[in-house]
Amino acid sequence: MSETKETKGVTINVMGREFRVAAPGGEERQLVASVDYLNKKMREIRDTGKVVGNERIAIMAALNIAHEYLQLQAGAKPARSGATGADDDLVRRKIDEFEGILEKAVADQEKLF
């Protein structure tokens, strides 16, 4: 027999905004830990003063978290601030490239309103 987990609605807070999300029963703690980690990463980016706006900050945080995940998946330790290497340089250039694309897209959208 397979046991099914009941899905529960959980209210989370990301950078001051509340969201109601579904979480499989028993995984609420992991969800809260994920939200805490995301908020930490977003605050770090916000506090640099280089990225403005929660949407942009969220995208940069997502890119940084994805990079950490891929490093861990490849068996490497995530790079710390200030540490550089060939892969880190490439990822940083790609992130800068994405940031430029994002800023242009957001600026183009702002012109519409």
Stockholm file with secondary structure:
# STOCKHOLM 1.0

chainA/1-113         MSETKETKGVTINVMGREFRVAAPGGEERQLVASVDYLNKKMREIRDTGKVVGNERIAIMAALNIAHEYLQLQAGAKPARSGATGADDDLVRRKIDEFEGILEKAVADQEKLF
#=GR chainA/1-113 SS CCCCCCEEEEEEEETTEEEEEEEETTCHHHHHHHHHHHHHHHHHHHHHSSCCSHHHHHHHHHHHHHHHHHHHHTTCCCCCTTCCCHHHHHHHHHHHHHHHHHHHHHHHHHHHC
#=GC SS_cons         CCCCCCEEEEEEEETTEEEEEEEETTCHHHHHHHHHHHHHHHHHHHHHSSCCSHHHHHHHHHHHHHHHHHHHHTTCCCCCTTCCCHHHHHHHHHHHHHHHHHHHHHHHHHHHC
//
